[in-house]
Amino acid sequence: MNLEKLKSNPKMPKHIAFILDGNGRWAKRRGLLRSLGHKAGFDNLKKQVKFVQELGIKNLSLYCFSQENWNRPKEEVDYLMNIFSDMIDEFRKDYLDKDIRILISGDLDDERVPYETRVKAKKLIEDTKEKTGFVINACINYGGRQEIVRAVNNIIKSGANAINAEDFDNYLYTKDLLPLDFIIRTSGQLRTSNFMPWQSTYSEWYFPKKLWPSFSKRDLVKSLKLFMRRNRRFGAIKE
């Protein structure tokens, strides 16, 4: 992989997102508990986050846990909450002394999220808010339609009579992020699953069949090359 050539390509996306799909199926195919699939997915996530930063991509969003995921078995949800707590600890250990900002998109005031996890997450967001380099945006207890409803309610509270699309952006969790260029959903499922419907209006999507724990750095490079071959017209016609 010629990473320097890839990094210097002017079509390299500035903001990409991963929908981390297929952990349970990865485990099932190996005769393992679903929890071990989530553990393997978390291990891969740590590698991919560092690789994305090495590639010079500015913003990375991660769809970790949707509001609909509360409907999963309690044992699995509890395990995922433990992983999120570990993830926050890892982010603090690895990135606090670097120019990396941590954001979390989603309802951190939901009492279903363990209290300690909520406290740690909010402190990490606060401690990194002045960082201006790489941004990691973890979407936890997130729903796209719910985010839009939240924004509308906050606009009503502000007393605004009318706003434009640019104003609306400022009421979203992602208000400090660059436009979302590229979304990769692993496992081959052809659904958007309530992920950033407002932000993804002009995003490019890619649905590789690889399950998330098996999605490698080489797979990401392949994905980025596919993205850079696409003709993004944003509704216009390019001669």
DRENMI-776979 format. One record per atom (N, C-alpha, C): residue number from 1; atom name; y, z, x. Coordinates in nm, 3 decimals. Example, Ala and Ser with C-alpha at 12.3 -4.5 7.8 and 13.67 -1.06 7.14 Angstrom:
BEGIN
  pos  site       py       pz       px
    1     N   -0.569    0.780    1.319
    1    CA   -0.450    0.780    1.230
    1     C   -0.330    0.780    1.320
    2     N   -0.225    0.708    1.285
    2    CA   -0.106    0.714    1.367
    2     C    0.003    0.787    1.290
***
This chain:
BEGIN
  pos  site       py       pz       px
    1     N   -0.119    0.000    0.084
    1    CA    0.000    0.000    0.000
    1     C    0.125    0.000    0.088
    2     N    0.208   -0.101    0.071
    2    CA    0.335   -0.106    0.144
    2     C    0.441   -0.032    0.063
    3     N    0.448    0.099    0.084
    3    CA    0.535    0.181    0.000
    3     C    0.683    0.156    0.028
    4     N    0.717    0.126    0.153
    4    CA    0.857    0.101    0.184
    4     C    0.908   -0.023    0.111
    5     N    0.825   -0.125    0.105
    5    CA    0.863   -0.246    0.032
    5     C    0.878   -0.216   -0.117
    6     N    0.786   -0.136   -0.168
    6    CA    0.791   -0.099   -0.309
    6     C    0.918   -0.019   -0.338
    7     N    0.948    0.079   -0.254
    7    CA    1.063    0.166   -0.275
    7     C    1.195    0.089   -0.270
    8     N    1.200   -0.016   -0.189
    8    CA    1.325   -0.091   -0.171
    8     C    1.347   -0.197   -0.279
    9     N    1.248   -0.215   -0.367
    9    CA    1.261   -0.317   -0.471
    9     C    1.369   -0.274   -0.571
   10     N    1.470   -0.355   -0.595
   10    CA    1.579   -0.316   -0.686
   10     C    1.534   -0.296   -0.831
   11     N    1.415   -0.345   -0.865
   11    CA    1.364   -0.327   -1.002
   11     C    1.284   -0.198   -1.020
   12     N    1.276   -0.118   -0.915
   12    CA    1.204    0.009   -0.927
   12     C    1.267    0.093   -1.038
   13     N    1.188    0.146   -1.130
   13    CA    1.246    0.228   -1.238
   13     C    1.306    0.356   -1.182
   14     N    1.408    0.405   -1.250
   14    CA    1.474    0.529   -1.208
   14     C    1.419    0.650   -1.284
   15     N    1.363    0.626   -1.402
   15    CA    1.308    0.735   -1.482
   15     C    1.177    0.687   -1.543
   16     N    1.067    0.754   -1.507
   16    CA    0.937    0.720   -1.564
   16     C    0.881    0.843   -1.635
   17     N    0.783    0.820   -1.721
   17    CA    0.718    0.929   -1.793
   17     C    0.567    0.907   -1.793
   18     N    0.495    1.017   -1.787
   18    CA    0.349    1.016   -1.802
   18     C    0.313    1.087   -1.931
   19     N    0.231    1.021   -2.013
   19    CA    0.162    1.090   -2.123
   19     C    0.023    1.121   -2.070
   20     N   -0.004    1.248   -2.049
   20    CA   -0.122    1.292   -1.973
   20     C   -0.245    1.297   -2.063
   21     N   -0.300    1.181   -2.094
   21    CA   -0.404    1.173   -2.196
   21     C   -0.541    1.151   -2.132
   22     N   -0.643    1.216   -2.190
   22    CA   -0.780    1.189   -2.151
   22     C   -0.849    1.300   -2.074
   23     N   -0.786    1.417   -2.062
   23    CA   -0.848    1.526   -1.986
   23     C   -0.979    1.572   -2.050
   24     N   -0.978    1.589   -2.183
   24    CA   -1.098    1.634   -2.250
   24     C   -1.211    1.534   -2.242
   25     N   -1.178    1.406   -2.260
   25    CA   -1.281    1.302   -2.251
   25     C   -1.336    1.289   -2.109
   26     N   -1.249    1.310   -2.009
   26    CA   -1.294    1.308   -1.869
   26     C   -1.401    1.415   -1.848
   27     N   -1.377    1.534   -1.903
   27    CA   -1.474    1.643   -1.889
   27     C   -1.602    1.614   -1.966
   28     N   -1.588    1.565   -2.087
   28    CA   -1.705    1.539   -2.172
   28     C   -1.798    1.438   -2.107
   29     N   -1.742    1.333   -2.046
   29    CA   -1.825    1.231   -1.982
   29     C   -1.903    1.287   -1.865
   30     N   -1.859    1.401   -1.813
   30    CA   -1.926    1.464   -1.699
   30     C   -2.007    1.586   -1.740
   31     N   -2.017    1.607   -1.872
   31    CA   -2.093    1.721   -1.921
   31     C   -2.027    1.854   -1.892
   32     N   -1.894    1.854   -1.882
   32    CA   -1.819    1.975   -1.847
   32     C   -1.742    2.027   -1.969
   33     N   -1.700    2.150   -1.960
   33    CA   -1.613    2.207   -2.063
   33     C   -1.478    2.136   -2.062
   34     N   -1.414    2.125   -2.179
   34    CA   -1.283    2.060   -2.187
   34     C   -1.181    2.129   -2.098
   35     N   -1.194    2.261   -2.084
   35    CA   -1.100    2.334   -1.999
   35     C   -1.103    2.284   -1.855
   36     N   -1.220    2.244   -1.808
   36    CA   -1.229    2.192   -1.671
   36     C   -1.162    2.055   -1.660
   37     N   -1.159    1.983   -1.770
   37    CA   -1.085    1.857   -1.771
   37     C   -0.935    1.881   -1.759
   38     N   -0.887    1.983   -1.829
   38    CA   -0.744    2.017   -1.819
   38     C   -0.710    2.067   -1.679
   39     N   -0.803    2.141   -1.617
   39    CA   -0.781    2.188   -1.479
   39     C   -0.773    2.069   -1.385
   40     N   -0.864    1.971   -1.402
   40    CA   -0.860    1.851   -1.318
   40     C   -0.732    1.772   -1.342
   41     N   -0.688    1.768   -1.467
   41    CA   -0.564    1.699   -1.499
   41     C   -0.444    1.765   -1.433
   42     N   -0.442    1.898   -1.430
   42    CA   -0.333    1.971   -1.365
   42     C   -0.333    1.946   -1.214
   43     N   -0.451    1.944   -1.154
   43    CA   -0.459    1.916   -1.010
   43     C   -0.405    1.776   -0.978
   44     N   -0.438    1.680   -1.065
   44    CA   -0.387    1.545   -1.043
   44     C   -0.237    1.539   -1.065
   45     N   -0.188    1.615   -1.162
   45    CA   -0.046    1.616   -1.191
   45     C    0.034    1.659   -1.068
   46     N   -0.012    1.761   -0.998
   46    CA    0.059    1.809   -0.880
   46     C    0.070    1.698   -0.775
   47     N   -0.037    1.622   -0.758
   47    CA   -0.034    1.512   -0.661
   47     C    0.062    1.402   -0.706
   48     N    0.058    1.369   -0.833
   48    CA    0.140    1.257   -0.883
   48     C    0.288    1.292   -0.881
   49     N    0.323    1.417   -0.911
   49    CA    0.464    1.456   -0.908
   49     C    0.520    1.436   -0.769
   50     N    0.448    1.479   -0.668
   50    CA    0.496    1.465   -0.529
   50     C    0.503    1.318   -0.489
   51     N    0.407    1.238   -0.536
   51    CA    0.408    1.096   -0.502
   51     C    0.525    1.024   -0.568
   52     N    0.553    1.057   -0.692
   52    CA    0.667    0.996   -0.761
   52     C    0.796    1.027   -0.685
   53     N    0.810    1.149   -0.638
   53    CA    0.929    1.185   -0.561
   53     C    0.935    1.104   -0.431
   54     N    0.822    1.090   -0.363
   54    CA    0.817    1.013   -0.239
   54     C    0.860    0.868   -0.261
   55     N    0.832    0.816   -0.380
   55    CA    0.866    0.677   -0.410
   55     C    1.015    0.657   -0.437
   56     N    1.090    0.766   -0.444
   56    CA    1.234    0.756   -0.466
   56     C    1.275    0.745   -0.611
   57     N    1.181    0.765   -0.703
   57    CA    1.214    0.764   -0.845
   57     C    1.294    0.891   -0.875
   58     N    1.400    0.879   -0.953
   58    CA    1.494    0.989   -0.969
   58     C    1.450    1.093   -1.072
   59     N    1.393    1.047   -1.184
   59    CA    1.356    1.137   -1.294
   59     C    1.211    1.114   -1.333
   60     N    1.138    1.223   -1.359
   60    CA    1.000    1.214   -1.405
   60     C    0.984    1.304   -1.527
   61     N    0.943    1.246   -1.640
   61    CA    0.912    1.325   -1.760
   61     C    0.762    1.332   -1.779
   62     N    0.714    1.448   -1.825
   62    CA    0.571    1.472   -1.839
   62     C    0.543    1.524   -1.980
   63     N    0.462    1.450   -2.055
   63    CA    0.427    1.495   -2.191
   63     C    0.304    1.583   -2.178
   64     N    0.326    1.713   -2.176
   64    CA    0.220    1.809   -2.147
   64     C    0.155    1.867   -2.272
   65     N    0.238    1.900   -2.373
   65    CA    0.186    1.968   -2.491
   65     C    0.279    1.938   -2.608
   66     N    0.224    1.874   -2.710
   66    CA    0.305    1.838   -2.826
   66     C    0.302    1.951   -2.929
   67     N    0.395    1.948   -3.022
   67    CA    0.393    2.049   -3.128
   67     C    0.269    2.035   -3.215
   68     N    0.213    1.915   -3.221
   68    CA    0.090    1.894   -3.298
   68     C   -0.032    1.953   -3.227
   69     N   -0.022    1.976   -3.095
   69    CA   -0.136    2.029   -3.021
   69     C   -0.172    2.172   -3.056
   70     N   -0.084    2.240   -3.131
   70    CA   -0.119    2.374   -3.178
   70     C   -0.238    2.370   -3.273
   71     N   -0.269    2.252   -3.326
   71    CA   -0.382    2.239   -3.419
   71     C   -0.517    2.235   -3.348
   72     N   -0.517    2.238   -3.216
   72    CA   -0.643    2.238   -3.141
   72     C   -0.705    2.378   -3.146
   73     N   -0.833    2.389   -3.108
   73    CA   -0.899    2.522   -3.109
   73     C   -0.821    2.623   -3.025
   74     N   -0.816    2.748   -3.073
   74    CA   -0.736    2.851   -3.007
   74     C   -0.775    2.869   -2.861
   75     N   -0.903    2.863   -2.831
   75    CA   -0.948    2.880   -2.693
   75     C   -0.886    2.775   -2.601
   76     N   -0.881    2.650   -2.650
   76    CA   -0.824    2.543   -2.569
   76     C   -0.673    2.560   -2.555
   77     N   -0.606    2.597   -2.664
   77    CA   -0.461    2.618   -2.659
   77     C   -0.428    2.730   -2.562
   78     N   -0.504    2.840   -2.567
   78    CA   -0.479    2.953   -2.476
   78     C   -0.496    2.909   -2.331
   79     N   -0.596    2.827   -2.305
   79    CA   -0.619    2.779   -2.169
   79     C   -0.501    2.692   -2.123
   80     N   -0.453    2.605   -2.212
   80    CA   -0.339    2.520   -2.178
   80     C   -0.214    2.603   -2.151
   81     N   -0.194    2.709   -2.229
   81    CA   -0.079    2.796   -2.205
   81     C   -0.087    2.862   -2.068
   82     N   -0.208    2.898   -2.027
   82    CA   -0.226    2.955   -1.893
   82     C   -0.194    2.852   -1.785
   83     N   -0.233    2.727   -1.811
   83    CA   -0.201    2.621   -1.716
   83     C   -0.050    2.602   -1.704
   84     N    0.020    2.607   -1.818
   84    CA    0.165    2.590   -1.814
   84     C    0.231    2.703   -1.735
   85     N    0.179    2.823   -1.752
   85    CA    0.232    2.936   -1.675
   85     C    0.210    2.913   -1.526
   86     N    0.090    2.865   -1.490
   86    CA    0.061    2.834   -1.350
   86     C    0.150    2.721   -1.299
   87     N    0.175    2.622   -1.385
   87    CA    0.258    2.509   -1.346
   87     C    0.400    2.555   -1.312
   88     N    0.454    2.644   -1.394
   88    CA    0.588    2.696   -1.368
   88     C    0.591    2.772   -1.237
   89     N    0.486    2.851   -1.211
   89    CA    0.477    2.924   -1.084
   89     C    0.471    2.828   -0.966
   90     N    0.392    2.721   -0.981
   90    CA    0.380    2.622   -0.874
   90     C    0.514    2.552   -0.849
   91     N    0.583    2.515   -0.955
   91    CA    0.713    2.450   -0.941
   91     C    0.811    2.541   -0.868
   92     N    0.810    2.670   -0.902
   92    CA    0.900    2.764   -0.835
   92     C    0.865    2.774   -0.687
   93     N    0.738    2.786   -0.657
   93    CA    0.694    2.801   -0.518
   93     C    0.724    2.676   -0.435
   94     N    0.701    2.558   -0.494
   94    CA    0.711    2.433   -0.417
   94     C    0.851    2.375   -0.414
   95     N    0.932    2.401   -0.519
   95    CA    1.055    2.324   -0.533
   95     C    1.184    2.405   -0.535
   96     N    1.175    2.538   -0.543
   96    CA    1.298    2.616   -0.559
   96     C    1.394    2.598   -0.442
   97     N    1.341    2.582   -0.320
   97    CA    1.427    2.567   -0.203
   97     C    1.458    2.421   -0.171
   98     N    1.424    2.330   -0.263
   98    CA    1.451    2.188   -0.244
   98     C    1.553    2.141   -0.348
   99     N    1.605    2.020   -0.328
   99    CA    1.705    1.968   -0.421
   99     C    1.635    1.903   -0.541
  100     N    1.566    1.988   -0.616
  100    CA    1.486    1.943   -0.731
  100     C    1.521    2.028   -0.851
  101     N    1.552    1.962   -0.960
  101    CA    1.587    2.031   -1.084
  101     C    1.468    2.029   -1.178
  102     N    1.442    2.141   -1.243
  102    CA    1.334    2.152   -1.341
  102     C    1.395    2.166   -1.480
  103     N    1.357    2.078   -1.570
  103    CA    1.395    2.087   -1.710
  103     C    1.269    2.104   -1.794
  104     N    1.285    2.162   -1.910
  104    CA    1.175    2.165   -2.007
  104     C    1.229    2.119   -2.140
  105     N    1.172    2.012   -2.191
  105    CA    1.206    1.961   -2.323
  105     C    1.106    2.018   -2.423
  106     N    1.157    2.085   -2.524
  106    CA    1.069    2.145   -2.623
  106     C    1.122    2.280   -2.665
  107     N    1.059    2.337   -2.765
  107    CA    1.105    2.462   -2.825
  107     C    1.050    2.582   -2.748
  108     N    1.131    2.634   -2.657
  108    CA    1.090    2.750   -2.579
  108     C    1.116    2.881   -2.651
  109     N    1.174    2.875   -2.771
  109    CA    1.194    2.996   -2.849
  109     C    1.081    3.019   -2.949
  110     N    0.987    2.928   -2.951
  110    CA    0.872    2.939   -3.040
  110     C    0.785    3.056   -2.993
  111     N    0.762    3.153   -3.081
  111    CA    0.687    3.272   -3.042
  111     C    0.539    3.245   -3.016
  112     N    0.493    3.126   -3.050
  112    CA    0.355    3.091   -3.016
  112     C    0.339    3.068   -2.866
  113     N    0.448    3.032   -2.800
  113    CA    0.445    3.020   -2.654
  113     C    0.450    3.162   -2.597
  114     N    0.356    3.199   -2.510
  114    CA    0.353    3.336   -2.458
  114     C    0.488    3.380   -2.401
  115     N    0.523    3.504   -2.430
  115    CA    0.655    3.557   -2.392
  115     C    0.681    3.542   -2.242
  116     N    0.585    3.579   -2.159
  116    CA    0.604    3.571   -2.013
  116     C    0.630    3.427   -1.969
  117     N    0.560    3.333   -2.030
  117    CA    0.579    3.192   -1.995
  117     C    0.719    3.146   -2.034
  118     N    0.764    3.188   -2.152
  118    CA    0.899    3.151   -2.196
  118     C    1.004    3.205   -2.100
  119     N    0.989    3.331   -2.059
  119    CA    1.086    3.394   -1.969
  119     C    1.087    3.323   -1.834
  120     N    0.969    3.297   -1.778
  120    CA    0.961    3.230   -1.648
  120     C    1.020    3.090   -1.654
  121     N    0.992    3.019   -1.763
  121    CA    1.041    2.882   -1.777
  121     C    1.194    2.879   -1.783
  122     N    1.251    2.966   -1.866
  122    CA    1.397    2.968   -1.880
  122     C    1.465    3.008   -1.749
  123     N    1.404    3.099   -1.674
  123    CA    1.463    3.140   -1.546
  123     C    1.459    3.026   -1.446
  124     N    1.349    2.950   -1.443
  124    CA    1.339    2.838   -1.350
  124     C    1.441    2.729   -1.386
  125     N    1.459    2.703   -1.514
  125    CA    1.560    2.607   -1.558
  125     C    1.698    2.652   -1.510
  126     N    1.728    2.778   -1.529
  126    CA    1.858    2.833   -1.489
  126     C    1.876    2.827   -1.337
  127     N    1.772    2.863   -1.263
  127    CA    1.781    2.870   -1.117
  127     C    1.795    2.733   -1.051
  128     N    1.758    2.626   -1.121
  128    CA    1.764    2.492   -1.062
  128     C    1.870    2.403   -1.127
  129     N    1.951    2.457   -1.216
  129    CA    2.040    2.373   -1.296
  129     C    2.148    2.303   -1.214
  130     N    2.180    2.354   -1.097
  130    CA    2.283    2.292   -1.014
  130     C    2.226    2.187   -0.919
  131     N    2.096    2.171   -0.914
  131    CA    2.034    2.073   -0.824
  131     C    2.065    1.933   -0.873
  132     N    2.087    1.841   -0.780
  132    CA    2.128    1.705   -0.818
  132     C    2.031    1.597   -0.769
  133     N    1.919    1.638   -0.710
  133    CA    1.823    1.539   -0.660
  133     C    1.722    1.499   -0.765
  134     N    1.596    1.502   -0.728
  134    CA    1.484    1.468   -0.816
  134     C    1.480    1.563   -0.935
  135     N    1.452    1.509   -1.055
  135    CA    1.443    1.592   -1.176
  135     C    1.303    1.580   -1.235
  136     N    1.239    1.694   -1.258
  136    CA    1.111    1.701   -1.327
  136     C    1.136    1.757   -1.466
  137     N    1.103    1.680   -1.568
  137    CA    1.124    1.720   -1.707
  137     C    0.988    1.738   -1.774
  138     N    0.946    1.863   -1.791
  138    CA    0.816    1.891   -1.853
  138     C    0.836    1.909   -2.003
  139     N    0.766    1.828   -2.081
  139    CA    0.776    1.834   -2.227
  139     C    0.666    1.926   -2.279
  140     N    0.705    2.047   -2.315
  140    CA    0.610    2.150   -2.359
  140     C    0.654    2.199   -2.496
  141     N    0.559    2.203   -2.591
  141    CA    0.591    2.234   -2.731
  141     C    0.699    2.137   -2.779
  142     N    0.674    2.009   -2.751
  142    CA    0.773    1.904   -2.777
  142     C    0.727    1.814   -2.891
  143     N    0.823    1.767   -2.969
  143    CA    0.800    1.663   -3.069
  143     C    0.923    1.577   -3.080
  144     N    0.908    1.447   -3.078
  144    CA    1.023    1.358   -3.079
  144     C    1.102    1.363   -3.209
  145     N    1.033    1.360   -3.322
  145    CA    1.105    1.368   -3.450
  145     C    1.172    1.505   -3.464
  146     N    1.102    1.609   -3.420
  146    CA    1.161    1.743   -3.426
  146     C    1.286    1.752   -3.339
  147     N    1.284    1.683   -3.224
  147    CA    1.402    1.683   -3.137
  147     C    1.521    1.617   -3.207
  148     N    1.496    1.509   -3.278
  148    CA    1.603    1.440   -3.350
  148     C    1.658    1.528   -3.461
  149     N    1.570    1.595   -3.536
  149    CA    1.615    1.686   -3.641
  149     C    1.699    1.799   -3.580
  150     N    1.653    1.853   -3.469
  150    CA    1.729    1.958   -3.400
  150     C    1.867    1.908   -3.361
  151     N    1.874    1.786   -3.310
  151    CA    2.004    1.729   -3.271
  151     C    2.096    1.715   -3.392
  152     N    2.042    1.666   -3.502
  152    CA    2.123    1.648   -3.624
  152     C    2.176    1.782   -3.673
  153     N    2.091    1.884   -3.673
  153    CA    2.134    2.015   -3.717
  153     C    2.244    2.071   -3.627
  154     N    2.233    2.047   -3.496
  154    CA    2.336    2.094   -3.404
  154     C    2.467    2.016   -3.421
  155     N    2.456    1.890   -3.456
  155    CA    2.577    1.811   -3.484
  155     C    2.647    1.865   -3.608
  156     N    2.568    1.897   -3.712
  156    CA    2.625    1.954   -3.834
  156     C    2.696    2.086   -3.802
  157     N    2.631    2.169   -3.720
  157    CA    2.691    2.298   -3.683
  157     C    2.821    2.279   -3.606
  158     N    2.831    2.169   -3.529
  158    CA    2.951    2.145   -3.448
  158     C    3.071    2.106   -3.534
  159     N    3.045    2.065   -3.658
  159    CA    3.152    2.025   -3.747
  159     C    3.196    1.880   -3.731
  160     N    3.122    1.804   -3.653
  160    CA    3.158    1.662   -3.633
  160     C    3.141    1.585   -3.763
  161     N    3.236    1.497   -3.791
  161    CA    3.229    1.414   -3.911
  161     C    3.155    1.283   -3.887
  162     N    3.165    1.233   -3.766
  162    CA    3.099    1.107   -3.730
  162     C    3.079    1.104   -3.579
  163     N    2.966    1.047   -3.536
  163    CA    2.940    1.031   -3.393
  163     C    2.881    0.893   -3.370
  164     N    2.880    0.850   -3.242
  164    CA    2.814    0.725   -3.206
  164     C    2.685    0.757   -3.128
  165     N    2.614    0.654   -3.089
  165    CA    2.485    0.673   -3.022
  165     C    2.500    0.751   -2.892
  166     N    2.608    0.723   -2.819
  166    CA    2.630    0.791   -2.692
  166     C    2.652    0.941   -2.715
  167     N    2.726    0.973   -2.821
  167    CA    2.747    1.114   -2.855
  167     C    2.614    1.181   -2.891
  168     N    2.531    1.109   -2.966
  168    CA    2.403    1.165   -3.009
  168     C    2.316    1.203   -2.889
  169     N    2.320    1.120   -2.783
  169    CA    2.244    1.149   -2.662
  169     C    2.272    1.290   -2.610
  170     N    2.395    1.335   -2.626
  170    CA    2.435    1.464   -2.571
  170     C    2.378    1.583   -2.646
  171     N    2.311    1.558   -2.758
  171    CA    2.249    1.665   -2.835
  171     C    2.097    1.670   -2.813
  172     N    2.046    1.586   -2.725
  172    CA    1.903    1.581   -2.699
  172     C    1.867    1.667   -2.577
  173     N    1.740    1.704   -2.567
  173    CA    1.695    1.778   -2.449
  173     C    1.723    1.700   -2.321
  174     N    1.719    1.568   -2.331
  174    CA    1.727    1.481   -2.214
  174     C    1.869    1.438   -2.180
  175     N    1.969    1.508   -2.229
  175    CA    2.108    1.464   -2.215
  175     C    2.151    1.446   -2.069
  176     N    2.088    1.516   -1.977
  176    CA    2.126    1.506   -1.836
  176     C    2.038    1.409   -1.757
  177     N    1.947    1.341   -1.825
  177    CA    1.855    1.250   -1.757
  177     C    1.903    1.106   -1.764
  178     N    1.854    1.025   -1.672
  178    CA    1.881    0.882   -1.675
  178     C    1.803    0.818   -1.790
  179     N    1.842    0.698   -1.833
  179    CA    1.766    0.629   -1.939
  179     C    1.618    0.615   -1.900
  180     N    1.533    0.630   -2.000
  180    CA    1.388    0.625   -1.976
  180     C    1.343    0.480   -1.963
  181     N    1.299    0.442   -1.842
  181    CA    1.263    0.304   -1.813
  181     C    1.118    0.270   -1.847
  182     N    1.026    0.358   -1.811
  182    CA    0.885    0.320   -1.808
  182     C    0.800    0.439   -1.850
  183     N    0.709    0.415   -1.947
  183    CA    0.619    0.519   -1.996
  183     C    0.475    0.474   -1.974
  184     N    0.399    0.560   -1.908
  184    CA    0.257    0.532   -1.882
  184     C    0.173    0.631   -1.960
  185     N    0.092    0.578   -2.053
  185    CA   -0.001    0.664   -2.127
  185     C   -0.143    0.630   -2.082
  186     N   -0.206    0.723   -2.016
  186    CA   -0.342    0.699   -1.968
  186     C   -0.443    0.708   -2.081
  187     N   -0.563    0.663   -2.054
  187    CA   -0.683    0.670   -2.139
  187     C   -0.698    0.553   -2.235
  188     N   -0.601    0.461   -2.236
  188    CA   -0.615    0.341   -2.317
  188     C   -0.579    0.357   -2.463
  189     N   -0.536    0.475   -2.504
  189    CA   -0.496    0.495   -2.644
  189     C   -0.362    0.427   -2.668
  190     N   -0.354    0.345   -2.772
  190    CA   -0.234    0.265   -2.799
  190     C   -0.147    0.333   -2.904
  191     N   -0.101    0.453   -2.870
  191    CA   -0.013    0.529   -2.959
  191     C    0.100    0.589   -2.878
  192     N    0.213    0.609   -2.944
  192    CA    0.326    0.675   -2.877
  192     C    0.326    0.826   -2.903
  193     N    0.258    0.869   -3.009
  193    CA    0.233    1.012   -3.036
  193     C    0.360    1.097   -3.036
  194     N    0.465    1.046   -3.101
  194    CA    0.585    1.125   -3.122
  194     C    0.655    1.161   -2.991
  195     N    0.642    1.073   -2.892
  195    CA    0.704    1.099   -2.762
  195     C    0.835    1.024   -2.748
  196     N    0.943    1.098   -2.744
  196    CA    1.078    1.046   -2.717
  196     C    1.109    0.917   -2.793
  197     N    1.103    0.917   -2.926
  197    CA    1.130    0.794   -3.001
  197     C    1.272    0.742   -2.982
  198     N    1.368    0.832   -2.968
  198    CA    1.507    0.787   -2.945
  198     C    1.524    0.733   -2.804
  199     N    1.474    0.806   -2.705
  199    CA    1.495    0.769   -2.566
  199     C    1.416    0.644   -2.525
  200     N    1.307    0.616   -2.594
  200    CA    1.217    0.507   -2.552
  200     C    1.249    0.374   -2.620
  201     N    1.362    0.364   -2.687
  201    CA    1.395    0.244   -2.763
  201     C    1.379    0.117   -2.681
  202     N    1.424    0.122   -2.554
  202    CA    1.412    0.004   -2.468
  202     C    1.325    0.031   -2.346
  203     N    1.239    0.130   -2.355
  203    CA    1.145    0.158   -2.246
  203     C    1.034    0.053   -2.245
  204     N    0.978    0.031   -2.127
  204    CA    0.856   -0.047   -2.114
  204     C    0.737    0.050   -2.122
  205     N    0.631    0.007   -2.189
  205    CA    0.511    0.089   -2.204
  205     C    0.394    0.025   -2.130
  206     N    0.304    0.110   -2.081
  206    CA    0.182    0.063   -2.017
  206     C    0.069    0.159   -2.053
  207     N   -0.047    0.104   -2.093
  207    CA   -0.158    0.184   -2.142
  207     C   -0.285    0.159   -2.058
  208     N   -0.289    0.210   -1.936
  208    CA   -0.411    0.191   -1.855
  208     C   -0.528    0.266   -1.917
  209     N   -0.649    0.216   -1.894
  209    CA   -0.768    0.277   -1.953
  209     C   -0.816    0.400   -1.875
  210     N   -0.770    0.416   -1.754
  210    CA   -0.810    0.532   -1.675
  210     C   -0.773    0.661   -1.747
  211     N   -0.863    0.759   -1.746
  211    CA   -0.832    0.892   -1.798
  211     C   -0.743    0.965   -1.697
  212     N   -0.656    1.053   -1.747
  212    CA   -0.554    1.110   -1.659
  212     C   -0.610    1.172   -1.530
  213     N   -0.717    1.252   -1.532
  213    CA   -0.763    1.310   -1.405
  213     C   -0.806    1.206   -1.303
  214     N   -0.839    1.085   -1.348
  214    CA   -0.883    0.979   -1.257
  214     C   -0.770    0.882   -1.220
  215     N   -0.652    0.901   -1.277
  215    CA   -0.539    0.812   -1.251
  215     C   -0.485    0.843   -1.111
  216     N   -0.500    0.748   -1.021
  216    CA   -0.472    0.772   -0.879
  216     C   -0.333    0.724   -0.839
  217     N   -0.297    0.752   -0.715
  217    CA   -0.172    0.699   -0.660
  217     C   -0.175    0.546   -0.659
  218     N   -0.289    0.492   -0.627
  218    CA   -0.303    0.345   -0.628
  218     C   -0.281    0.290   -0.769
  219     N   -0.331    0.361   -0.870
  219    CA   -0.310    0.319   -1.009
  219     C   -0.162    0.323   -1.044
  220     N   -0.090    0.422   -0.993
  220    CA    0.053    0.429   -1.020
  220     C    0.126    0.313   -0.954
  221     N    0.089    0.282   -0.832
  221    CA    0.152    0.168   -0.764
  221     C    0.128    0.040   -0.842
  222     N    0.005    0.021   -0.890
  222    CA   -0.026   -0.096   -0.972
  222     C    0.062   -0.099   -1.097
  223     N    0.078    0.016   -1.160
  223    CA    0.160    0.026   -1.281
  223     C    0.304   -0.013   -1.252
  224     N    0.359    0.037   -1.143
  224    CA    0.497    0.008   -1.107
  224     C    0.517   -0.140   -1.076
  225     N    0.419   -0.200   -1.013
  225    CA    0.428   -0.344   -0.983
  225     C    0.428   -0.425   -1.113
  226     N    0.347   -0.383   -1.210
  226    CA    0.347   -0.449   -1.340
  226     C    0.483   -0.435   -1.408
  227     N    0.540   -0.315   -1.400
  227    CA    0.673   -0.293   -1.459
  227     C    0.776   -0.386   -1.397
  228     N    0.774   -0.399   -1.267
  228    CA    0.877   -0.475   -1.197
  228     C    0.863   -0.626   -1.218
  229     N    0.748   -0.668   -1.271
  229    CA    0.731   -0.810   -1.304
  229     C    0.779   -0.843   -1.444
  230     N    0.808   -0.741   -1.522
  230    CA    0.851   -0.765   -1.660
  230     C    0.999   -0.804   -1.665
  231     N    1.032   -0.883   -1.766
  231    CA    1.170   -0.929   -1.784
  231     C    1.236   -0.844   -1.891
  232     N    1.316   -0.748   -1.848
  232    CA    1.382   -0.655   -1.941
  232     C    1.515   -0.716   -1.985
  233     N    1.520   -0.757   -2.110
  233    CA    1.639   -0.831   -2.159
  233     C    1.731   -0.745   -2.244
  234     N    1.683   -0.632   -2.295
  234    CA    1.764   -0.543   -2.378
  234     C    1.833   -0.619   -2.493
  235     N    1.760   -0.712   -2.552
  235    CA    1.811   -0.786   -2.667
  235     C    1.888   -0.911   -2.632
  236     N    1.922   -0.929   -2.504
  236    CA    1.998   -1.046   -2.463
  236     C    1.904   -1.157   -2.419
  237     N    1.960   -1.272   -2.390
  237    CA    1.884   -1.386   -2.339
  237     C    1.930   -1.412   -2.196
  238     N    1.833   -1.409   -2.103
  238    CA    1.866   -1.437   -1.965
  238     C    1.821   -1.578   -1.929
  239     N    1.911   -1.656   -1.876
  239    CA    1.879   -1.794   -1.840
  239     C    1.789   -1.796   -1.718
***
